[in-house]
Each structure stands twice: as structure tokens, then as C-alpha cells.
């Protein structure tokens, strides 16, 4: 296969997985990112890294779950080949609810069954719940266990993807603003550069070209305590939305899932902070003495149908709209694009990703 010169614009989880997949097909990659290499300005830096295709059915379309199952298998392969260790676990997800919120748990179970994934769902009684998560003994009368599901830590994954690209010969241009992009070319520092393919993975920064793209604000909290020992991500049903609590190395826990229709990056609100902290405390009272080590706000790029979109304009591809499924779906989207560039065909299982109008 003839190797192409490919420019990837944006070093979030979408751009990095695109670059990695194409690099492993033998293409020469140049990655452009307007921010620094630490990527702490990025939406992907704030993400929780949930790999939970069945749990997403509480809100998402069935396609997200089907794609997510395939993407989870890809993640299991990818992390074994990266240049630096990455924290990833696949211990399943436990869904719990207080009695007044049980309807949300029942709704999720029905949607999982309806989508054809009932074999991955197990209702747990009190004693089974205790066996799965001993720390929750006596706190909930029942639960839903969904497996296989998992989570991946963005703080270890992003630098490992960058280092893997570097070691394998990619040209990495951080703190480099792409002023304009078009089929087969980009403009940097007033000079045009030609490429065989240009991939626009800029997230919300691409809203000037994708007019129906918008930001959905998310706020997450990081806690640290050695008084809580959870083995897997926990989803708690909530009157407005499900919240997640994800254990991470170093006695850290990520708490989040706020979804606010706003592209504002102003600091977190008292309301959101109280909801996240209350959820943690309701799950386990020992969180009352936990240290609050971080509270972050970012906006996830989404489209009206909340599904990812790949838009082709000759040899320019715009890849966007991964919403809250960025970590879950990015390797499958990357494989879809790489297959198209290599074979000039759109895989049938992901054909719906391409069913979209052209950009403005």
C-alpha cells in the first residue's frame, strides 16, 4: 500500500486515535495541536474515560452500544501496544439506586434488553451486591451488573498515545495554530502545506464549518481518600441524570456526569458541586472525609442526534460530534476512517457515521 502524507488537526482523544491507527497502516502522520503537549486545556483531559456501552443506553441510541462493544475490544488490544503503561480496567459496571430512583434503573434494564444485550445484564440481590462490592453492604437492596464494561484513565492514556506516535516517527506540532484547512492542504504561520489527506479533529473549534455542532458542558470532581475501596465504576441513578463514580490509582475517585446545554467554560456551579458531592456521600458516607483534589469544567462537542459524524469533502475528512462517547468510540471511528483511506470503502457496520449532510 502506498503511504500517504496525512495531517491530523487536534490532539484530543479523537485526533490521537486517528493518528495512531493511520500510523500503524504505514502512513506518515503530522499532528497539529494549538495547545501544549500536556493537553490540560483539552476536553479529553477532563473526560472520565468510561468504556460502558450498555450503561450508555440510559440515554444513547442503540448504535452507540453496538459500536461501543466493538470499540471496547479494540481498546483491549491497543493498550497492550502503547509506549507507556495505561490504567485500564474491565471489571464491569455496577448500577445502583435509592428506592425513589429505582424507575431509572428499571428503564436502563429494559433498554439493554430491548437492544439485544440482555445476556450482559444481571440483577443482583442484596447478598450478591455485597459479594461484588463489599463496601456497599447494607446500602442498597439491589443492583444491576453490566459486563464486560470498563474504564480507562485519560491522564495515563493521552501521554502514552503521544509518546507512541513520537517513537514511531510522527511529526508532532504542539502550540501550532492551523489558520485554515481545505481538501489536501492547511495553512500554518501564513504558509500553505500540502497533504494527501487532511483530518479535522478539532472538536468545538470546528463549529465554523459544522454549523449544527454545539457544546454540552460537563463538570467532574476528583476526590482522594483511603477510606473507600471500590473495585469498579458505579453508576447511581439520579432524578435528572445518572452519575458515575470511578475508582482510579492512588486512592482517587472521579465523580461526574453533569450534562448542561451550554458551551460556557465558567467555573463549576454550586448546584453541580453539591449534586456530585451528595452522590458520592450517598454511595458511601466515608466520602465525607475525602479530599477534593480537582474540579474541572469542559464542553463536549455534540450534534443534534448525539452521534459521531464523519463528513467527507474530497480528501478532507471532518470527524466530530463524539459527545460523551469520545473515549468509548474513538478507536472504532479511527478504524472506520483508516479503512476508508486505505480501501476507499465505508464499512457497513459503521455506515451510519457517514449519513450526514456536507458542512457549510
C-alpha positions as CSV (number, residue, x, y, z in Angstrom):
1,X,0.0,0.0,0.0
2,X,1.3,3.5,-0.9
3,X,1.9,5.5,2.3
4,X,0.1,8.9,2.4
5,X,1.2,12.1,4.0
6,X,-1.7,12.8,6.4
7,X,-2.3,15.9,8.6
8,X,-4.4,15.4,11.7
9,X,-5.6,18.6,13.3
10,X,-6.4,18.3,17.0
11,X,-4.8,16.2,19.7
12,X,-7.8,15.2,21.7
13,X,-8.7,11.5,22.0
14,X,-10.3,11.6,18.6
15,X,-7.2,13.0,16.8
16,X,-4.7,10.9,18.7
17,X,-6.5,7.6,18.0
18,X,-6.9,8.6,14.3
19,X,-3.2,9.4,14.1
20,X,-2.3,6.1,15.8
21,X,-4.5,3.9,13.6
22,X,-3.3,5.5,10.4
23,X,0.4,5.4,11.5
24,X,0.1,1.7,12.1
25,X,-1.2,1.3,8.5
26,X,2.2,2.8,7.3
27,X,1.1,6.4,6.7
28,X,3.2,9.4,7.6
29,X,1.5,11.5,10.2
30,X,1.8,15.1,11.1
31,X,-0.2,16.1,14.1
32,X,-1.1,19.8,14.8
33,X,-2.4,21.0,18.2
34,X,-2.8,24.6,19.1
35,X,-2.2,23.9,22.8
36,X,0.8,22.4,24.7
37,X,1.7,18.8,24.9
38,X,0.4,18.3,28.4
39,X,-3.1,18.8,26.9
40,X,-4.6,20.1,30.2
41,X,-6.5,22.6,28.1
42,X,-8.3,19.9,26.3
43,X,-11.8,18.4,26.7
44,X,-10.2,15.0,26.6
45,X,-8.1,15.8,29.6
46,X,-11.2,16.3,31.7
47,X,-13.1,13.2,30.5
48,X,-13.7,10.3,32.8
49,X,-12.7,7.6,30.2
50,X,-15.8,5.5,30.6
51,X,-16.0,2.4,28.4
52,X,-19.5,1.4,29.2
53,X,-21.5,0.6,26.0
54,X,-24.5,-0.9,27.9
55,X,-24.8,1.8,30.5
56,X,-24.9,4.5,27.8
57,X,-28.3,3.1,26.7
58,X,-29.8,5.0,29.6
59,X,-29.6,8.0,27.2
60,X,-27.9,6.9,23.9
61,X,-29.1,5.2,20.8
62,X,-28.7,1.5,20.3
63,X,-26.0,2.2,17.7
64,X,-23.7,3.7,20.4
65,X,-23.9,0.4,22.4
66,X,-23.2,-1.8,19.3
67,X,-20.3,0.4,18.2
68,X,-19.1,0.6,21.8
69,X,-18.9,-3.2,22.2
70,X,-16.5,-3.3,19.1
71,X,-14.5,-0.3,20.4
72,X,-14.0,-1.9,23.8
73,X,-12.4,-4.9,22.1
74,X,-10.1,-2.6,20.2
75,X,-9.1,-0.8,23.4
76,X,-8.1,-4.1,24.9
77,X,-5.7,-4.6,22.0
78,X,-4.4,-1.1,21.8
79,X,-3.3,-0.5,25.4
80,X,-1.0,-3.6,25.2
81,X,1.0,-2.0,22.4
82,X,1.4,1.6,23.7
83,X,4.8,3.1,24.7
84,X,3.9,3.7,28.3
85,X,1.7,1.9,30.8
86,X,-2.0,2.9,30.8
87,X,-4.5,2.2,33.6
88,X,-7.5,0.4,32.2
89,X,-9.9,-2.0,33.9
90,X,-12.8,-4.1,32.6
91,X,-14.5,-5.3,35.8
92,X,-18.0,-4.3,34.6
93,X,-20.2,-1.5,35.9
94,X,-22.5,-1.7,38.9
95,X,-25.7,0.4,38.7
96,X,-27.5,1.2,42.0
97,X,-30.3,3.5,43.0
98,X,-32.2,4.5,46.1
99,X,-35.8,3.3,46.2
100,X,-37.2,6.6,44.9
101,X,-35.0,6.5,41.9
102,X,-35.5,2.8,41.0
103,X,-37.5,3.6,37.9
104,X,-34.4,4.9,36.3
105,X,-32.6,1.6,36.9
106,X,-35.6,-0.4,35.6
107,X,-35.7,1.8,32.5
108,X,-32.0,1.1,31.8
109,X,-32.5,-2.6,32.2
110,X,-35.4,-2.5,29.7
111,X,-33.4,-0.6,27.2
112,X,-30.5,-3.0,27.5
113,X,-32.9,-6.0,26.9
114,X,-34.6,-4.3,24.0
115,X,-31.3,-3.5,22.3
116,X,-30.4,-7.2,22.5
117,X,-27.8,-7.1,25.2
118,X,-29.8,-8.9,27.9
119,X,-27.1,-11.5,28.3
120,X,-24.7,-8.9,29.7
121,X,-27.2,-7.7,32.4
122,X,-27.6,-9.3,35.8
123,X,-30.0,-8.2,38.5
124,X,-28.3,-8.6,41.9
125,X,-29.9,-9.2,45.3
126,X,-28.6,-7.7,48.4
127,X,-26.2,-10.6,49.2
128,X,-24.9,-10.7,45.6
129,X,-24.4,-7.0,45.7
130,X,-22.3,-7.4,48.9
131,X,-20.2,-10.1,47.3
132,X,-19.5,-7.9,44.2
133,X,-18.8,-4.7,46.2
134,X,-18.3,-5.4,49.9
135,X,-18.0,-1.7,50.8
136,X,-21.6,-1.2,49.7
137,X,-23.0,-3.8,52.2
138,X,-26.4,-2.7,53.5
139,X,-26.6,0.5,51.5
140,X,-28.7,-0.8,48.6
141,X,-31.3,-3.5,48.3
142,X,-30.5,-4.5,44.7
143,X,-28.3,-3.5,41.7
144,X,-27.6,-4.1,38.1
145,X,-24.3,-5.6,37.0
146,X,-23.3,-5.0,33.4
147,X,-20.3,-6.8,32.0
148,X,-18.0,-6.6,30.2
149,X,-17.6,-2.8,30.7
150,X,-14.7,-0.8,32.0
151,X,-12.9,2.5,32.2
152,X,-9.6,4.0,31.0
153,X,-7.6,6.8,32.7
154,X,-7.1,9.8,30.4
155,X,-4.2,11.0,32.5
156,X,-2.2,8.0,31.6
157,X,-3.7,7.3,28.1
158,X,-3.2,10.7,26.5
159,X,0.6,11.0,27.2
160,X,1.1,7.3,26.2
161,X,-0.6,7.9,22.8
162,X,1.6,11.0,22.2
163,X,4.8,9.1,23.1
164,X,3.8,6.1,20.9
165,X,3.2,8.4,18.0
166,X,6.6,10.1,18.6
167,X,8.6,6.9,18.9
168,X,7.1,5.6,15.7
169,X,8.1,8.7,13.7
170,X,5.1,11.0,13.7
171,X,5.8,14.7,13.4
172,X,4.2,16.4,16.4
173,X,3.5,20.1,16.2
174,X,2.2,21.4,19.5
175,X,1.5,25.0,20.2
176,X,0.8,25.3,16.5
177,X,-2.4,27.0,15.3
178,X,-3.8,25.8,12.0
179,X,-5.2,29.0,10.5
180,X,-7.1,27.4,7.7
181,X,-7.7,24.0,6.2
182,X,-9.1,22.7,3.0
183,X,-9.0,19.5,1.0
184,X,-5.4,18.5,0.7
185,X,-3.9,21.5,2.4
186,X,-3.6,23.6,5.6
187,X,-2.3,27.0,6.4
188,X,0.2,27.4,9.3
189,X,2.0,30.7,10.0
190,X,0.7,32.1,6.8
191,X,2.2,29.3,4.7
192,X,0.2,26.6,2.9
193,X,1.3,23.0,3.3
194,X,0.1,20.2,1.1
195,X,-1.0,16.7,2.3
196,X,-2.6,13.7,0.7
197,X,-5.3,13.8,3.4
198,X,-6.4,16.3,6.0
199,X,-8.3,15.2,9.0
200,X,-10.2,17.8,11.0
201,X,-10.5,16.6,14.6
202,X,-10.8,20.0,16.3
203,X,-13.9,19.3,18.3
204,X,-15.8,22.5,19.1
205,X,-13.2,24.6,17.3
206,X,-14.7,23.2,14.0
207,X,-18.1,24.8,14.6
208,X,-17.3,27.4,12.0
209,X,-17.5,24.6,9.4
210,X,-20.1,22.3,11.1
211,X,-22.9,24.7,11.8
212,X,-25.0,22.2,13.9
213,X,-22.2,21.4,16.2
214,X,-22.7,22.6,19.8
215,X,-21.1,22.3,23.2
216,X,-22.6,20.4,26.1
217,X,-21.0,21.4,29.4
218,X,-19.7,18.7,31.8
219,X,-18.3,19.1,35.3
220,X,-16.3,16.4,37.1
221,X,-14.9,16.2,40.6
222,X,-11.8,14.3,41.7
223,X,-11.6,13.0,45.3
224,X,-8.9,11.3,47.3
225,X,-9.5,9.0,50.2
226,X,-8.0,5.7,51.6
227,X,-11.3,5.0,53.4
228,X,-13.2,3.7,50.4
229,X,-12.3,0.6,48.4
230,X,-14.4,0.2,45.2
231,X,-13.4,-2.3,42.6
232,X,-15.3,-0.9,39.6
233,X,-17.2,2.1,38.3
234,X,-20.5,2.7,40.0
235,X,-23.5,4.4,38.3
236,X,-26.1,6.0,40.6
237,X,-29.5,6.8,39.2
238,X,-30.4,10.4,39.8
239,X,-33.7,12.2,39.1
240,X,-32.1,14.3,36.3
241,X,-29.3,12.1,35.0
242,X,-27.1,9.1,36.0
243,X,-23.9,9.9,37.9
244,X,-20.8,7.9,37.9
245,X,-18.1,7.3,40.5
246,X,-14.9,5.8,39.0
247,X,-12.0,4.4,41.2
248,X,-8.5,5.3,39.9
249,X,-5.0,4.5,41.1
250,X,-3.7,6.5,44.1
251,X,-6.9,6.3,46.1
252,X,-8.6,8.7,43.7
253,X,-12.2,8.7,42.6
254,X,-13.7,10.6,39.7
255,X,-17.3,11.8,40.2
256,X,-19.2,13.2,37.3
257,X,-21.9,13.1,34.5
258,X,-23.4,16.6,34.6
259,X,-24.7,17.5,31.2
260,X,-25.7,21.1,30.8
261,X,-26.8,22.6,27.5
262,X,-24.2,25.3,27.4
263,X,-20.8,26.0,25.9
264,X,-19.7,28.2,28.8
265,X,-16.4,27.3,30.4
266,X,-17.0,29.4,33.5
267,X,-16.2,27.7,36.8
268,X,-18.3,24.9,38.2
269,X,-21.6,26.0,39.9
270,X,-22.6,25.4,43.5
271,X,-25.5,23.3,42.3
272,X,-23.4,20.9,40.3
273,X,-20.8,20.6,43.0
274,X,-23.5,19.8,45.6
275,X,-25.0,17.2,43.3
276,X,-21.7,15.4,42.7
277,X,-20.7,15.5,46.3
278,X,-24.1,14.4,47.5
279,X,-24.0,11.5,45.1
280,X,-20.6,10.4,46.5
281,X,-21.7,10.7,50.1
282,X,-25.0,8.8,49.4
283,X,-23.0,6.0,47.9
284,X,-20.5,5.8,50.8
285,X,-20.5,8.0,53.9
286,X,-16.7,7.8,54.1
287,X,-16.5,10.2,51.2
288,X,-17.4,12.9,53.7
289,X,-13.8,13.0,54.8
290,X,-12.3,12.7,51.3
291,X,-10.0,15.5,49.9
292,X,-11.4,17.4,47.0
293,X,-8.3,17.5,44.7
294,X,-9.8,18.8,41.5
295,X,-12.9,20.2,40.0
296,X,-12.9,20.7,36.2
297,X,-15.3,22.0,33.6
298,X,-15.2,21.3,29.8
299,X,-17.6,21.2,26.9
300,X,-18.1,18.1,24.8
301,X,-18.8,18.6,21.0
302,X,-22.2,17.2,20.0
303,X,-24.6,17.1,17.1
304,X,-28.4,17.1,17.2
305,X,-28.6,13.2,17.1
306,X,-25.8,12.8,19.7
307,X,-24.0,10.5,17.3
308,X,-20.5,10.9,15.8
309,X,-20.2,12.1,12.3
310,X,-17.6,11.8,9.5
311,X,-18.0,14.3,6.7
312,X,-16.0,13.9,3.5
313,X,-15.1,16.8,1.2
314,X,-12.7,15.3,-1.3
315,X,-9.5,14.5,0.6
316,X,-10.6,16.4,3.7
317,X,-12.4,14.5,6.4
318,X,-14.1,16.1,9.4
319,X,-14.5,13.8,12.4
320,X,-16.6,15.2,15.2
321,X,-19.6,15.0,17.5
322,X,-18.4,12.2,19.7
323,X,-20.2,13.9,22.7
324,X,-19.9,11.9,25.9
325,X,-18.8,8.8,24.0
326,X,-15.3,10.1,22.9
327,X,-13.3,7.5,24.9
328,X,-15.7,4.7,24.2
329,X,-16.0,5.2,20.4
330,X,-12.8,6.8,19.2
331,X,-10.9,3.6,18.3
332,X,-13.8,2.4,16.2
333,X,-14.2,5.7,14.4
334,X,-10.4,5.7,13.8
335,X,-10.6,2.3,12.3
336,X,-13.5,3.3,10.1
337,X,-11.6,6.3,8.7
338,X,-8.4,4.3,8.2
339,X,-10.3,1.6,6.3
340,X,-11.9,4.3,4.1
341,X,-8.5,5.9,3.3
342,X,-6.9,2.5,2.6
343,X,-9.6,0.8,0.7
344,X,-11.9,3.7,-0.4
345,X,-14.9,1.9,1.2
346,X,-17.1,2.6,4.1
347,X,-17.5,-0.4,6.4
348,X,-21.2,-1.5,6.6
349,X,-21.3,-1.8,10.4
350,X,-20.4,1.9,10.7
351,X,-22.1,3.2,7.6
352,X,-24.4,5.4,9.7
353,X,-21.5,7.5,10.8
354,X,-21.3,8.9,7.2
355,X,-25.0,9.5,6.7
356,X,-24.8,13.3,7.2
357,X,-25.1,16.5,5.2
358,X,-22.0,18.2,4.0
359,X,-20.6,21.1,6.0
360,X,-21.3,24.7,5.2
